Amino acid sequence: MHETPQQRIWRDRVEALIGLAAPMLDLVLNAGDRVSRTLAPGDSDYYPIRAPAEAFELGSARRDGERPARPEPVD
C-alpha cells in the first residue's frame, strides 16, 4: 500500500524524534542499570538458564547430512 505525502511527512517527523531521543533514552537505561546493580549487588533470585561453559551451538548439535538422534522410548 502506498503512503500519502502527509503520512510520509509524519513518519519522517516521528523517526527524527526517535533519532533525537535515542541517545538520551540509552543514558536513562544505562543509569537505571547502574543504580539497580548498586542497590542490589547480589541478586540471589537470578539463576542462568545454562552455564556459559555449557553453551549450546547448533553446529555441534547437527552435523551436515546427519539426522538428529531419536530418544529411546520409555516403558
Predicted model as a PDB file, atoms N, CA, C, CB and O in Angstrom, pLDDT in the B-factor column:
MODEL        1                                                                  
ATOM      1  N   MET A   1       0.836  -1.160   0.000  1.00 75.00           N  
ATOM      2  CA  MET A   1       0.000   0.000   0.000  1.00 75.00           C  
ATOM      3  C   MET A   1       0.890   1.235   0.000  1.00 75.00           C  
ATOM      4  CB  MET A   1      -0.956  -0.008   1.204  1.00 75.00           C  
ATOM      5  O   MET A   1       1.882   1.283   0.728  1.00 75.00           O  
ATOM      6  N   HIS A   2       0.557   2.202  -0.784  1.00 88.00           N  
ATOM      7  CA  HIS A   2       1.359   3.410  -0.928  1.00 88.00           C  
ATOM      8  C   HIS A   2       1.016   4.416   0.159  1.00 88.00           C  
ATOM      9  CB  HIS A   2       1.150   4.032  -2.309  1.00 88.00           C  
ATOM     10  O   HIS A   2      -0.130   4.523   0.595  1.00 88.00           O  
ATOM     11  N   GLU A   3       2.043   5.152   0.588  1.00 91.00           N  
ATOM     12  CA  GLU A   3       1.846   6.198   1.587  1.00 91.00           C  
ATOM     13  C   GLU A   3       1.412   7.489   0.905  1.00 91.00           C  
ATOM     14  CB  GLU A   3       3.135   6.424   2.407  1.00 91.00           C  
ATOM     15  O   GLU A   3       1.819   7.791  -0.217  1.00 91.00           O  
ATOM     16  N   THR A   4       0.596   8.222   1.599  1.00 95.00           N  
ATOM     17  CA  THR A   4       0.256   9.551   1.110  1.00 95.00           C  
ATOM     18  C   THR A   4       1.382  10.500   1.511  1.00 95.00           C  
ATOM     19  CB  THR A   4      -1.127  10.035   1.676  1.00 95.00           C  
ATOM     20  O   THR A   4       2.146  10.184   2.423  1.00 95.00           O  
ATOM     21  N   PRO A   5       1.503  11.637   0.862  1.00 93.00           N  
ATOM     22  CA  PRO A   5       2.557  12.586   1.253  1.00 93.00           C  
ATOM     23  C   PRO A   5       2.446  13.011   2.720  1.00 93.00           C  
ATOM     24  CB  PRO A   5       2.501  13.822   0.360  1.00 93.00           C  
ATOM     25  O   PRO A   5       3.462  13.204   3.387  1.00 93.00           O  
ATOM     26  N   GLN A   6       1.231  13.155   3.217  1.00 96.00           N  
ATOM     27  CA  GLN A   6       1.044  13.535   4.622  1.00 96.00           C  
ATOM     28  C   GLN A   6       1.547  12.437   5.558  1.00 96.00           C  
ATOM     29  CB  GLN A   6      -0.439  13.831   4.905  1.00 96.00           C  
ATOM     30  O   GLN A   6       2.159  12.736   6.583  1.00 96.00           O  
ATOM     31  N   GLN A   7       1.301  11.181   5.221  1.00 95.00           N  
ATOM     32  CA  GLN A   7       1.786  10.074   6.044  1.00 95.00           C  
ATOM     33  C   GLN A   7       3.310  10.021   6.031  1.00 95.00           C  
ATOM     34  CB  GLN A   7       1.204   8.739   5.551  1.00 95.00           C  
ATOM     35  O   GLN A   7       3.935   9.751   7.057  1.00 95.00           O  
ATOM     36  N   ARG A   8       3.903  10.276   4.876  1.00 96.00           N  
ATOM     37  CA  ARG A   8       5.353  10.267   4.757  1.00 96.00           C  
ATOM     38  C   ARG A   8       5.964  11.375   5.622  1.00 96.00           C  
ATOM     39  CB  ARG A   8       5.774  10.436   3.281  1.00 96.00           C  
ATOM     40  O   ARG A   8       6.989  11.163   6.271  1.00 96.00           O  
ATOM     41  N   ILE A   9       5.340  12.545   5.630  1.00 96.00           N  
ATOM     42  CA  ILE A   9       5.833  13.667   6.438  1.00 96.00           C  
ATOM     43  C   ILE A   9       5.789  13.303   7.917  1.00 96.00           C  
ATOM     44  CB  ILE A   9       4.998  14.946   6.173  1.00 96.00           C  
ATOM     45  O   ILE A   9       6.757  13.531   8.643  1.00 96.00           O  
ATOM     46  N   TRP A  10       4.666  12.736   8.365  1.00 97.00           N  
ATOM     47  CA  TRP A  10       4.536  12.368   9.777  1.00 97.00           C  
ATOM     48  C   TRP A  10       5.496  11.251  10.155  1.00 97.00           C  
ATOM     49  CB  TRP A  10       3.106  11.946  10.085  1.00 97.00           C  
ATOM     50  O   TRP A  10       6.061  11.261  11.249  1.00 97.00           O  
ATOM     51  N   ARG A  11       5.684  10.284   9.258  1.00 96.00           N  
ATOM     52  CA  ARG A  11       6.626   9.202   9.526  1.00 96.00           C  
ATOM     53  C   ARG A  11       8.035   9.756   9.686  1.00 96.00           C  
ATOM     54  CB  ARG A  11       6.587   8.155   8.400  1.00 96.00           C  
ATOM     55  O   ARG A  11       8.759   9.359  10.599  1.00 96.00           O  
ATOM     56  N   ASP A  12       8.430  10.674   8.800  1.00 96.00           N  
ATOM     57  CA  ASP A  12       9.761  11.273   8.896  1.00 96.00           C  
ATOM     58  C   ASP A  12       9.926  12.069  10.185  1.00 96.00           C  
ATOM     59  CB  ASP A  12      10.025  12.172   7.694  1.00 96.00           C  
ATOM     60  O   ASP A  12      10.997  12.047  10.791  1.00 96.00           O  
ATOM     61  N   ARG A  13       8.880  12.772  10.610  1.00 97.00           N  
ATOM     62  CA  ARG A  13       8.943  13.539  11.857  1.00 97.00           C  
ATOM     63  C   ARG A  13       9.114  12.618  13.058  1.00 97.00           C  
ATOM     64  CB  ARG A  13       7.681  14.393  12.027  1.00 97.00           C  
ATOM     65  O   ARG A  13       9.926  12.887  13.944  1.00 97.00           O  
ATOM     66  N   VAL A  14       8.350  11.534  13.086  1.00 96.00           N  
ATOM     67  CA  VAL A  14       8.427  10.592  14.214  1.00 96.00           C  
ATOM     68  C   VAL A  14       9.794   9.913  14.232  1.00 96.00           C  
ATOM     69  CB  VAL A  14       7.295   9.526  14.125  1.00 96.00           C  
ATOM     70  O   VAL A  14      10.387   9.755  15.300  1.00 96.00           O  
ATOM     71  N   GLU A  15      10.301   9.512  13.071  1.00 96.00           N  
ATOM     72  CA  GLU A  15      11.615   8.881  13.029  1.00 96.00           C  
ATOM     73  C   GLU A  15      12.701   9.846  13.469  1.00 96.00           C  
ATOM     74  CB  GLU A  15      11.913   8.363  11.629  1.00 96.00           C  
ATOM     75  O   GLU A  15      13.650   9.436  14.138  1.00 96.00           O  
ATOM     76  N   ALA A  16      12.587  11.122  13.109  1.00 96.00           N  
ATOM     77  CA  ALA A  16      13.562  12.126  13.545  1.00 96.00           C  
ATOM     78  C   ALA A  16      13.492  12.310  15.058  1.00 96.00           C  
ATOM     79  CB  ALA A  16      13.315  13.474  12.829  1.00 96.00           C  
ATOM     80  O   ALA A  16      14.524  12.435  15.717  1.00 96.00           O  
ATOM     81  N   LEU A  17      12.287  12.327  15.606  1.00 96.00           N  
ATOM     82  CA  LEU A  17      12.120  12.472  17.051  1.00 96.00           C  
ATOM     83  C   LEU A  17      12.718  11.275  17.793  1.00 96.00           C  
ATOM     84  CB  LEU A  17      10.630  12.625  17.406  1.00 96.00           C  
ATOM     85  O   LEU A  17      13.378  11.442  18.818  1.00 96.00           O  
ATOM     86  N   ILE A  18      12.490  10.094  17.280  1.00 95.00           N  
ATOM     87  CA  ILE A  18      13.074   8.898  17.895  1.00 95.00           C  
ATOM     88  C   ILE A  18      14.593   8.953  17.806  1.00 95.00           C  
ATOM     89  CB  ILE A  18      12.542   7.615  17.216  1.00 95.00           C  
ATOM     90  O   ILE A  18      15.286   8.605  18.762  1.00 95.00           O  
ATOM     91  N   GLY A  19      15.115   9.391  16.654  1.00 95.00           N  
ATOM     92  CA  GLY A  19      16.561   9.509  16.486  1.00 95.00           C  
ATOM     93  C   GLY A  19      17.179  10.502  17.457  1.00 95.00           C  
ATOM     94  O   GLY A  19      18.285  10.283  17.950  1.00 95.00           O  
ATOM     95  N   LEU A  20      16.469  11.598  17.735  1.00 95.00           N  
ATOM     96  CA  LEU A  20      16.980  12.583  18.691  1.00 95.00           C  
ATOM     97  C   LEU A  20      16.878  12.089  20.132  1.00 95.00           C  
ATOM     98  CB  LEU A  20      16.221  13.895  18.543  1.00 95.00           C  
ATOM     99  O   LEU A  20      17.741  12.396  20.954  1.00 95.00           O  
ATOM    100  N   ALA A  21      15.840  11.333  20.441  1.00 95.00           N  
ATOM    101  CA  ALA A  21      15.619  10.871  21.819  1.00 95.00           C  
ATOM    102  C   ALA A  21      16.428   9.618  22.155  1.00 95.00           C  
ATOM    103  CB  ALA A  21      14.140  10.594  22.042  1.00 95.00           C  
ATOM    104  O   ALA A  21      16.633   9.327  23.333  1.00 95.00           O  
ATOM    105  N   ALA A  22      16.887   8.877  21.164  1.00 95.00           N  
ATOM    106  CA  ALA A  22      17.552   7.597  21.416  1.00 95.00           C  
ATOM    107  C   ALA A  22      18.778   7.717  22.322  1.00 95.00           C  
ATOM    108  CB  ALA A  22      17.961   6.977  20.109  1.00 95.00           C  
ATOM    109  O   ALA A  22      18.896   6.931  23.262  1.00 95.00           O  
ATOM    110  N   PRO A  23      19.690   8.652  22.091  1.00 94.00           N  
ATOM    111  CA  PRO A  23      20.853   8.732  22.996  1.00 94.00           C  
ATOM    112  C   PRO A  23      20.459   9.032  24.444  1.00 94.00           C  
ATOM    113  CB  PRO A  23      21.816   9.805  22.506  1.00 94.00           C  
ATOM    114  O   PRO A  23      21.043   8.484  25.378  1.00 94.00           O  
ATOM    115  N   MET A  24      19.464   9.907  24.621  1.00 95.00           N  
ATOM    116  CA  MET A  24      19.022  10.231  25.977  1.00 95.00           C  
ATOM    117  C   MET A  24      18.379   8.999  26.635  1.00 95.00           C  
ATOM    118  CB  MET A  24      18.022  11.421  25.953  1.00 95.00           C  
ATOM    119  O   MET A  24      18.609   8.733  27.815  1.00 95.00           O  
ATOM    120  N   LEU A  25      17.587   8.263  25.881  1.00 94.00           N  
ATOM    121  CA  LEU A  25      16.963   7.061  26.436  1.00 94.00           C  
ATOM    122  C   LEU A  25      18.009   6.002  26.755  1.00 94.00           C  
ATOM    123  CB  LEU A  25      15.925   6.496  25.461  1.00 94.00           C  
ATOM    124  O   LEU A  25      17.861   5.275  27.737  1.00 94.00           O  
ATOM    125  N   ASP A  26      19.067   5.898  25.947  1.00 94.00           N  
ATOM    126  CA  ASP A  26      20.159   4.973  26.248  1.00 94.00           C  
ATOM    127  C   ASP A  26      20.836   5.334  27.561  1.00 94.00           C  
ATOM    128  CB  ASP A  26      21.184   4.969  25.113  1.00 94.00           C  
ATOM    129  O   ASP A  26      21.179   4.458  28.356  1.00 94.00           O  
ATOM    130  N   LEU A  27      21.028   6.639  27.785  1.00 95.00           N  
ATOM    131  CA  LEU A  27      21.634   7.079  29.051  1.00 95.00           C  
ATOM    132  C   LEU A  27      20.739   6.759  30.233  1.00 95.00           C  
ATOM    133  CB  LEU A  27      21.922   8.579  29.015  1.00 95.00           C  
ATOM    134  O   LEU A  27      21.229   6.345  31.284  1.00 95.00           O  
ATOM    135  N   VAL A  28      19.441   6.942  30.079  1.00 94.00           N  
ATOM    136  CA  VAL A  28      18.499   6.629  31.162  1.00 94.00           C  
ATOM    137  C   VAL A  28      18.538   5.135  31.482  1.00 94.00           C  
ATOM    138  CB  VAL A  28      17.060   7.058  30.778  1.00 94.00           C  
ATOM    139  O   VAL A  28      18.561   4.747  32.650  1.00 94.00           O  
ATOM    140  N   LEU A  29      18.546   4.298  30.439  1.00 93.00           N  
ATOM    141  CA  LEU A  29      18.613   2.854  30.670  1.00 93.00           C  
ATOM    142  C   LEU A  29      19.926   2.453  31.337  1.00 93.00           C  
ATOM    143  CB  LEU A  29      18.448   2.099  29.350  1.00 93.00           C  
ATOM    144  O   LEU A  29      19.937   1.619  32.242  1.00 93.00           O  
ATOM    145  N   ASN A  30      21.026   3.045  30.891  1.00 93.00           N  
ATOM    146  CA  ASN A  30      22.326   2.735  31.477  1.00 93.00           C  
ATOM    147  C   ASN A  30      22.376   3.176  32.936  1.00 93.00           C  
ATOM    148  CB  ASN A  30      23.451   3.410  30.678  1.00 93.00           C  
ATOM    149  O   ASN A  30      22.875   2.441  33.788  1.00 93.00           O  
ATOM    150  N   ALA A  31      21.863   4.367  33.228  1.00 93.00           N  
ATOM    151  CA  ALA A  31      21.854   4.849  34.607  1.00 93.00           C  
ATOM    152  C   ALA A  31      20.975   3.957  35.481  1.00 93.00           C  
ATOM    153  CB  ALA A  31      21.362   6.306  34.666  1.00 93.00           C  
ATOM    154  O   ALA A  31      21.349   3.644  36.611  1.00 93.00           O  
ATOM    155  N   GLY A  32      19.824   3.548  34.979  1.00 91.00           N  
ATOM    156  CA  GLY A  32      18.957   2.657  35.746  1.00 91.00           C  
ATOM    157  C   GLY A  32      19.617   1.327  36.022  1.00 91.00           C  
ATOM    158  O   GLY A  32      19.465   0.768  37.108  1.00 91.00           O  
ATOM    159  N   ASP A  33      20.356   0.812  35.039  1.00 87.00           N  
ATOM    160  CA  ASP A  33      21.070  -0.445  35.230  1.00 87.00           C  
ATOM    161  C   ASP A  33      22.132  -0.298  36.323  1.00 87.00           C  
ATOM    162  CB  ASP A  33      21.719  -0.903  33.909  1.00 87.00           C  
ATOM    163  O   ASP A  33      22.271  -1.165  37.185  1.00 87.00           O  
ATOM    164  N   ARG A  34      22.878   0.810  36.276  1.00 89.00           N  
ATOM    165  CA  ARG A  34      23.918   1.037  37.288  1.00 89.00           C  
ATOM    166  C   ARG A  34      23.315   1.195  38.675  1.00 89.00           C  
ATOM    167  CB  ARG A  34      24.745   2.277  36.937  1.00 89.00           C  
ATOM    168  O   ARG A  34      23.842   0.652  39.647  1.00 89.00           O  
ATOM    169  N   VAL A  35      22.219   1.930  38.776  1.00 89.00           N  
ATOM    170  CA  VAL A  35      21.570   2.137  40.075  1.00 89.00           C  
ATOM    171  C   VAL A  35      21.062   0.807  40.621  1.00 89.00           C  
ATOM    172  CB  VAL A  35      20.402   3.153  39.953  1.00 89.00           C  
ATOM    173  O   VAL A  35      21.233   0.518  41.805  1.00 89.00           O  
ATOM    174  N   SER A  36      20.442  -0.001  39.773  1.00 84.00           N  
ATOM    175  CA  SER A  36      19.909  -1.280  40.255  1.00 84.00           C  
ATOM    176  C   SER A  36      21.026  -2.216  40.699  1.00 84.00           C  
ATOM    177  CB  SER A  36      19.071  -1.953  39.167  1.00 84.00           C  
ATOM    178  O   SER A  36      20.861  -2.962  41.664  1.00 84.00           O  
ATOM    179  N   ARG A  37      22.166  -2.183  40.000  1.00 81.00           N  
ATOM    180  CA  ARG A  37      23.296  -3.023  40.415  1.00 81.00           C  
ATOM    181  C   ARG A  37      23.908  -2.526  41.721  1.00 81.00           C  
ATOM    182  CB  ARG A  37      24.367  -3.056  39.318  1.00 81.00           C  
ATOM    183  O   ARG A  37      24.394  -3.320  42.526  1.00 81.00           O  
ATOM    184  N   THR A  38      23.882  -1.211  41.929  1.00 85.00           N  
ATOM    185  CA  THR A  38      24.437  -0.644  43.159  1.00 85.00           C  
ATOM    186  C   THR A  38      23.549  -0.961  44.354  1.00 85.00           C  
ATOM    187  CB  THR A  38      24.610   0.873  43.020  1.00 85.00           C  
ATOM    188  O   THR A  38      24.044  -1.310  45.425  1.00 85.00           O  
ATOM    189  N   LEU A  39      22.244  -0.840  44.171  1.00 84.00           N  
ATOM    190  CA  LEU A  39      21.321  -1.058  45.285  1.00 84.00           C  
ATOM    191  C   LEU A  39      21.158  -2.533  45.630  1.00 84.00           C  
ATOM    192  CB  LEU A  39      19.972  -0.463  44.959  1.00 84.00           C  
ATOM    193  O   LEU A  39      20.947  -2.871  46.795  1.00 84.00           O  
ATOM    194  N   ALA A  40      21.249  -3.406  44.654  1.00 77.00           N  
ATOM    195  CA  ALA A  40      21.086  -4.841  44.893  1.00 77.00           C  
ATOM    196  C   ALA A  40      22.202  -5.599  44.179  1.00 77.00           C  
ATOM    197  CB  ALA A  40      19.687  -5.335  44.408  1.00 77.00           C  
ATOM    198  O   ALA A  40      21.965  -6.223  43.145  1.00 77.00           O  
ATOM    199  N   PRO A  41      23.437  -5.549  44.734  1.00 70.00           N  
ATOM    200  CA  PRO A  41      24.557  -6.184  44.037  1.00 70.00           C  
ATOM    201  C   PRO A  41      24.467  -7.704  43.978  1.00 70.00           C  
ATOM    202  CB  PRO A  41      25.837  -5.798  44.699  1.00 70.00           C  
ATOM    203  O   PRO A  41      24.937  -8.301  43.010  1.00 70.00           O  
ATOM    204  N   GLY A  42      23.881  -8.340  44.974  1.00 69.00           N  
ATOM    205  CA  GLY A  42      23.794  -9.793  44.984  1.00 69.00           C  
ATOM    206  C   GLY A  42      22.382 -10.240  44.682  1.00 69.00           C  
ATOM    207  O   GLY A  42      21.563 -10.367  45.592  1.00 69.00           O  
ATOM    208  N   ASP A  43      22.090 -10.477  43.442  1.00 60.00           N  
ATOM    209  CA  ASP A  43      20.745 -10.903  43.059  1.00 60.00           C  
ATOM    210  C   ASP A  43      20.660 -12.415  43.242  1.00 60.00           C  
ATOM    211  CB  ASP A  43      20.410 -10.491  41.578  1.00 60.00           C  
ATOM    212  O   ASP A  43      21.021 -13.179  42.347  1.00 60.00           O  
ATOM    213  N   SER A  44      20.180 -12.837  44.407  1.00 64.00           N  
ATOM    214  CA  SER A  44      20.155 -14.266  44.709  1.00 64.00           C  
ATOM    215  C   SER A  44      19.021 -15.000  43.997  1.00 64.00           C  
ATOM    216  CB  SER A  44      20.032 -14.472  46.200  1.00 64.00           C  
ATOM    217  O   SER A  44      19.022 -16.230  43.953  1.00 64.00           O  
ATOM    218  N   ASP A  45      18.062 -14.278  43.445  1.00 68.00           N  
ATOM    219  CA  ASP A  45      16.957 -14.924  42.744  1.00 68.00           C  
ATOM    220  C   ASP A  45      17.274 -15.207  41.283  1.00 68.00           C  
ATOM    221  CB  ASP A  45      15.724 -14.067  42.834  1.00 68.00           C  
ATOM    222  O   ASP A  45      16.462 -15.817  40.588  1.00 68.00           O  
ATOM    223  N   TYR A  46      18.426 -14.781  40.806  1.00 66.00           N  
ATOM    224  CA  TYR A  46      18.772 -14.962  39.405  1.00 66.00           C  
ATOM    225  C   TYR A  46      19.563 -16.251  39.239  1.00 66.00           C  
ATOM    226  CB  TYR A  46      19.576 -13.755  38.874  1.00 66.00           C  
ATOM    227  O   TYR A  46      20.601 -16.443  39.870  1.00 66.00           O  
ATOM    228  N   TYR A  47      19.063 -17.119  38.391  1.00 65.00           N  
ATOM    229  CA  TYR A  47      19.759 -18.342  38.047  1.00 65.00           C  
ATOM    230  C   TYR A  47      19.827 -18.427  36.527  1.00 65.00           C  
ATOM    231  CB  TYR A  47      19.051 -19.594  38.659  1.00 65.00           C  
ATOM    232  O   TYR A  47      18.787 -18.474  35.869  1.00 65.00           O  
ATOM    233  N   PRO A  48      21.027 -18.449  35.956  1.00 62.00           N  
ATOM    234  CA  PRO A  48      21.112 -18.518  34.495  1.00 62.00           C  
ATOM    235  C   PRO A  48      20.543 -19.842  33.990  1.00 62.00           C  
ATOM    236  CB  PRO A  48      22.573 -18.352  34.028  1.00 62.00           C  
ATOM    237  O   PRO A  48      20.624 -20.867  34.667  1.00 62.00           O  
ATOM    238  N   ILE A  49      19.976 -19.802  32.808  1.00 69.00           N  
ATOM    239  CA  ILE A  49      19.384 -20.995  32.227  1.00 69.00           C  
ATOM    240  C   ILE A  49      20.450 -22.061  32.011  1.00 69.00           C  
ATOM    241  CB  ILE A  49      18.682 -20.660  30.906  1.00 69.00           C  
ATOM    242  O   ILE A  49      20.245 -23.234  32.326  1.00 69.00           O  
ATOM    243  N   ARG A  50      21.563 -21.650  31.482  1.00 68.00           N  
ATOM    244  CA  ARG A  50      22.641 -22.587  31.182  1.00 68.00           C  
ATOM    245  C   ARG A  50      23.957 -21.883  31.490  1.00 68.00           C  
ATOM    246  CB  ARG A  50      22.586 -23.077  29.685  1.00 68.00           C  
ATOM    247  O   ARG A  50      24.129 -20.707  31.167  1.00 68.00           O  
ATOM    248  N   ALA A  51      24.867 -22.591  32.102  1.00 64.00           N  
ATOM    249  CA  ALA A  51      26.172 -22.002  32.406  1.00 64.00           C  
ATOM    250  C   ALA A  51      26.890 -21.658  31.107  1.00 64.00           C  
ATOM    251  CB  ALA A  51      27.033 -22.969  33.266  1.00 64.00           C  
ATOM    252  O   ALA A  51      26.724 -22.366  30.114  1.00 64.00           O  
ATOM    253  N   PRO A  52      27.685 -20.588  31.089  1.00 64.00           N  
ATOM    254  CA  PRO A  52      28.384 -20.209  29.857  1.00 64.00           C  
ATOM    255  C   PRO A  52      29.262 -21.324  29.302  1.00 64.00           C  
ATOM    256  CB  PRO A  52      29.229 -18.988  30.105  1.00 64.00           C  
ATOM    257  O   PRO A  52      29.438 -21.415  28.087  1.00 64.00           O  
ATOM    258  N   ALA A  53      29.817 -22.177  30.166  1.00 68.00           N  
ATOM    259  CA  ALA A  53      30.660 -23.272  29.695  1.00 68.00           C  
ATOM    260  C   ALA A  53      29.843 -24.329  28.967  1.00 68.00           C  
ATOM    261  CB  ALA A  53      31.406 -23.905  30.863  1.00 68.00           C  
ATOM    262  O   ALA A  53      30.393 -25.107  28.187  1.00 68.00           O  
ATOM    263  N   GLU A  54      28.535 -24.366  29.211  1.00 68.00           N  
ATOM    264  CA  GLU A  54      27.672 -25.357  28.579  1.00 68.00           C  
ATOM    265  C   GLU A  54      26.892 -24.751  27.419  1.00 68.00           C  
ATOM    266  CB  GLU A  54      26.711 -25.950  29.602  1.00 68.00           C  
ATOM    267  O   GLU A  54      25.791 -25.208  27.111  1.00 68.00           O  
ATOM    268  N   ALA A  55      27.439 -23.745  26.781  1.00 62.00           N  
ATOM    269  CA  ALA A  55      26.732 -23.062  25.702  1.00 62.00           C  
ATOM    270  C   ALA A  55      26.392 -24.049  24.591  1.00 62.00           C  
ATOM    271  CB  ALA A  55      27.578 -21.896  25.148  1.00 62.00           C  
ATOM    272  O   ALA A  55      27.219 -24.871  24.195  1.00 62.00           O  
ATOM    273  N   PHE A  56      25.190 -23.954  24.108  1.00 62.00           N  
ATOM    274  CA  PHE A  56      24.705 -24.848  23.070  1.00 62.00           C  
ATOM    275  C   PHE A  56      24.884 -24.187  21.718  1.00 62.00           C  
ATOM    276  CB  PHE A  56      23.227 -25.223  23.305  1.00 62.00           C  
ATOM    277  O   PHE A  56      24.458 -23.050  21.514  1.00 62.00           O  
ATOM    278  N   GLU A  57      25.510 -24.892  20.801  1.00 62.00           N  
ATOM    279  CA  GLU A  57      25.686 -24.377  19.449  1.00 62.00           C  
ATOM    280  C   GLU A  57      25.021 -25.336  18.480  1.00 62.00           C  
ATOM    281  CB  GLU A  57      27.192 -24.189  19.103  1.00 62.00           C  
ATOM    282  O   GLU A  57      25.184 -26.552  18.582  1.00 62.00           O  
ATOM    283  N   LEU A  58      24.270 -24.778  17.539  1.00 61.00           N  
ATOM    284  CA  LEU A  58      23.568 -25.613  16.575  1.00 61.00           C  
ATOM    285  C   LEU A  58      24.519 -26.411  15.706  1.00 61.00           C  
ATOM    286  CB  LEU A  58      22.682 -24.766  15.708  1.00 61.00           C  
ATOM    287  O   LEU A  58      24.201 -27.539  15.331  1.00 61.00           O  
ATOM    288  N   GLY A  59      25.673 -25.859  15.377  1.00 58.00           N  
ATOM    289  CA  GLY A  59      26.625 -26.560  14.523  1.00 58.00           C  
ATOM    290  C   GLY A  59      27.119 -27.850  15.154  1.00 58.00           C  
ATOM    291  O   GLY A  59      27.346 -28.836  14.452  1.00 58.00           O  
ATOM    292  N   SER A  60      27.289 -27.853  16.467  1.00 53.00           N  
ATOM    293  CA  SER A  60      27.766 -29.063  17.126  1.00 53.00           C  
ATOM    294  C   SER A  60      26.640 -30.055  17.375  1.00 53.00           C  
ATOM    295  CB  SER A  60      28.442 -28.711  18.435  1.00 53.00           C  
ATOM    296  O   SER A  60      26.904 -31.237  17.595  1.00 53.00           O  
ATOM    297  N   ALA A  61      25.399 -29.606  17.347  1.00 52.00           N  
ATOM    298  CA  ALA A  61      24.276 -30.495  17.603  1.00 52.00           C  
ATOM    299  C   ALA A  61      23.934 -31.330  16.376  1.00 52.00           C  
ATOM    300  CB  ALA A  61      23.063 -29.694  18.044  1.00 52.00           C  
ATOM    301  O   ALA A  61      23.539 -32.490  16.501  1.00 52.00           O  
ATOM    302  N   ARG A  62      24.081 -30.755  15.213  1.00 53.00           N  
ATOM    303  CA  ARG A  62      23.728 -31.486  13.995  1.00 53.00           C  
ATOM    304  C   ARG A  62      24.798 -31.217  12.944  1.00 53.00           C  
ATOM    305  CB  ARG A  62      22.311 -31.070  13.472  1.00 53.00           C  
ATOM    306  O   ARG A  62      24.982 -30.082  12.504  1.00 53.00           O  
ATOM    307  N   ARG A  63      25.486 -32.255  12.555  1.00 55.00           N  
ATOM    308  CA  ARG A  63      26.499 -32.133  11.514  1.00 55.00           C  
ATOM    309  C   ARG A  63      25.806 -32.196  10.154  1.00 55.00           C  
ATOM    310  CB  ARG A  63      27.584 -33.254  11.647  1.00 55.00           C  
ATOM    311  O   ARG A  63      24.675 -32.672  10.044  1.00 55.00           O  
ATOM    312  N   ASP A  64      26.479 -31.723   9.148  1.00 55.00           N  
ATOM    313  CA  ASP A  64      25.907 -31.747   7.801  1.00 55.00           C  
ATOM    314  C   ASP A  64      25.585 -33.176   7.385  1.00 55.00           C  
ATOM    315  CB  ASP A  64      26.870 -31.102   6.789  1.00 55.00           C  
ATOM    316  O   ASP A  64      26.440 -34.058   7.453  1.00 55.00           O  
ATOM    317  N   GLY A  65      24.369 -33.393   6.961  1.00 57.00           N  
ATOM    318  CA  GLY A  65      23.954 -34.697   6.475  1.00 57.00           C  
ATOM    319  C   GLY A  65      23.530 -35.673   7.553  1.00 57.00           C  
ATOM    320  O   GLY A  65      22.963 -36.718   7.235  1.00 57.00           O  
ATOM    321  N   GLU A  66      23.784 -35.372   8.815  1.00 59.00           N  
ATOM    322  CA  GLU A  66      23.397 -36.274   9.902  1.00 59.00           C  
ATOM    323  C   GLU A  66      22.004 -35.911  10.389  1.00 59.00           C  
ATOM    324  CB  GLU A  66      24.417 -36.208  11.070  1.00 59.00           C  
ATOM    325  O   GLU A  66      21.628 -34.740  10.448  1.00 59.00           O  
ATOM    326  N   ARG A  67      21.262 -36.926  10.730  1.00 60.00           N  
ATOM    327  CA  ARG A  67      19.942 -36.713  11.319  1.00 60.00           C  
ATOM    328  C   ARG A  67      20.099 -36.711  12.827  1.00 60.00           C  
ATOM    329  CB  ARG A  67      18.922 -37.808  10.860  1.00 60.00           C  
ATOM    330  O   ARG A  67      20.953 -37.417  13.362  1.00 60.00           O  
ATOM    331  N   PRO A  68      19.288 -35.927  13.518  1.00 58.00           N  
ATOM    332  CA  PRO A  68      19.368 -35.932  14.977  1.00 58.00           C  
ATOM    333  C   PRO A  68      18.997 -37.299  15.548  1.00 58.00           C  
ATOM    334  CB  PRO A  68      18.453 -34.854  15.562  1.00 58.00           C  
ATOM    335  O   PRO A  68      18.139 -37.994  15.005  1.00 58.00           O  
ATOM    336  N   ALA A  69      19.643 -37.672  16.632  1.00 60.00           N  
ATOM    337  CA  ALA A  69      19.356 -38.955  17.254  1.00 60.00           C  
ATOM    338  C   ALA A  69      17.973 -38.948  17.851  1.00 60.00           C  
ATOM    339  CB  ALA A  69      20.390 -39.286  18.318  1.00 60.00           C  
ATOM    340  O   ALA A  69      17.545 -37.953  18.434  1.00 60.00           O  
ATOM    341  N   ARG A  70      17.271 -40.059  17.708  1.00 62.00           N  
ATOM    342  CA  ARG A  70      15.932 -40.177  18.305  1.00 62.00           C  
ATOM    343  C   ARG A  70      16.066 -40.647  19.742  1.00 62.00           C  
ATOM    344  CB  ARG A  70      15.035 -41.158  17.490  1.00 62.00           C  
ATOM    345  O   ARG A  70      16.887 -41.512  20.043  1.00 62.00           O  
ATOM    346  N   PRO A  71      15.271 -40.086  20.618  1.00 61.00           N  
ATOM    347  CA  PRO A  71      15.335 -40.547  22.005  1.00 61.00           C  
ATOM    348  C   PRO A  71      14.782 -41.964  22.126  1.00 61.00           C  
ATOM    349  CB  PRO A  71      14.556 -39.592  22.928  1.00 61.00           C  
ATOM    350  O   PRO A  71      13.897 -42.376  21.377  1.00 61.00           O  
ATOM    351  N   GLU A  72      15.334 -42.695  23.094  1.00 65.00           N  
ATOM    352  CA  GLU A  72      14.867 -44.056  23.349  1.00 65.00           C  
ATOM    353  C   GLU A  72      13.485 -44.020  23.952  1.00 65.00           C  
ATOM    354  CB  GLU A  72      15.833 -44.807  24.274  1.00 65.00           C  
ATOM    355  O   GLU A  72      13.213 -43.165  24.794  1.00 65.00           O  
ATOM    356  N   PRO A  73      12.587 -44.930  23.548  1.00 64.00           N  
ATOM    357  CA  PRO A  73      11.251 -44.952  24.150  1.00 64.00           C  
ATOM    358  C   PRO A  73      11.315 -45.349  25.617  1.00 64.00           C  
ATOM    359  CB  PRO A  73      10.335 -45.914  23.390  1.00 64.00           C  
ATOM    360  O   PRO A  73      12.118 -46.199  26.002  1.00 64.00           O  
ATOM    361  N   VAL A  74      10.482 -44.743  26.420  1.00 66.00           N  
ATOM    362  CA  VAL A  74      10.424 -45.049  27.847  1.00 66.00           C  
ATOM    363  C   VAL A  74       9.234 -45.973  28.087  1.00 66.00           C  
ATOM    364  CB  VAL A  74      10.309 -43.742  28.708  1.00 66.00           C  
ATOM    365  O   VAL A  74       8.114 -45.681  27.668  1.00 66.00           O  
ATOM    366  N   ASP A  75       9.486 -47.084  28.760  1.00 59.00           N  
ATOM    367  CA  ASP A  75       8.401 -48.043  29.039  1.00 59.00           C  
ATOM    368  C   ASP A  75       7.689 -47.733  30.306  1.00 59.00           C  
ATOM    369  CB  ASP A  75       8.927 -49.442  29.107  1.00 59.00           C  
ATOM    370  O   ASP A  75       6.754 -48.442  30.679  1.00 59.00           O  
TER     371      ASP A  75                                                      
ENDMDL                                                                          
END                                                                             
